[in-house]
């Protein structure tokens, strides 16, 4: 039998395939079985991590730890005292308080007292601008004589002028006259001095006015020791206010409390209607209720500022020459140095610049420009 080349090659391939052995593996079931075995082994033999950080105890490690702690403290400082706040922030906080509150805070310790004294002008400026803007324009401060120029001093001490101003130097029973050696005696400064002393004296007698207790009457020409001490204390406070803005703000706070209490007196201290002998109530007198003035309410009083005084009200032109004037309706809200403009419907304040105008007028009339320099120098020497 003849066999060609192609058939011979096929026989060889079949023979080689018969010699090889093939193995069939099911991959899916085998993989699942291996995972199950691993899960069983992991549950049976769990590894426990028993490693612990090494206790580093060396000088170098302590230095590094201290350095890192200092960096963290600098990065996030913890404020333990309100004095550690930024100066601008602390000043803004104190500017919302009342002057009496600032005085109370300054008595906490020496550091707080030093801070308040150092920043007194800025704190008082914020308080006055926020709470007592109206009162600061009605009650300006008098000036020290050392702030006045030399020519104005000579003119103020002129004998003819001193004779003209004797009426202002006569002491009132409720006001101590200013010391002309230290305080300017121009007309504006004298008026400002009297007004601030009246604020303190009026605040002193509020209890009597609220409870309808008569104020002690002083015989004409007499000055008891208790009255001399009282007006002396008031004069000392005003002198301190001339150099301490916070004390000046405290005077304005007192006067605001006086005005608010006076306007709300009939609601806070209602009068009892007297009974007739036949047990019939006597009708109250027909009078204008003072609460209508400035349309004040308890909400305005709770704000503790003088914003409600910007409303239309009564003008104050008369100076109370004695304590008897405290009972008048004109003293319900004593606010001098301003007038109501009907055209503009707002208050106009005219106290600003009065000191300079008075000095100019005094120099014009009591120190003529034609006075020779020698005569001026001789006048200075006599003074």
FENQUISUL-V395687 format. One record per helix or strand of 2 or more residues. SS is the DSSP state (h for helix, s for strand). FROM is the first residue (numbers start at 1). TO is the last residue. If there is no record, write none. Layout:
ss->SS from->FROM to->TO
ss->SS from->FROM to->TO
This chain:
ss->h from->5 to->19
ss->h from->27 to->44
ss->h from->59 to->75
ss->h from->82 to->84
ss->h from->87 to->94
ss->h from->99 to->106
ss->h from->110 to->118
ss->h from->120 to->131
ss->h from->133 to->138
ss->h from->145 to->147
ss->h from->150 to->156
ss->h from->159 to->164
ss->h from->166 to->169
ss->h from->187 to->204
ss->h from->206 to->210
ss->h from->225 to->241
ss->h from->245 to->263
ss->h from->265 to->268
ss->h from->290 to->295
ss->h from->298 to->303
ss->h from->307 to->310
ss->h from->323 to->327
ss->h from->329 to->331
ss->s from->338 to->341
ss->s from->346 to->349
ss->h from->354 to->366
ss->h from->373 to->382
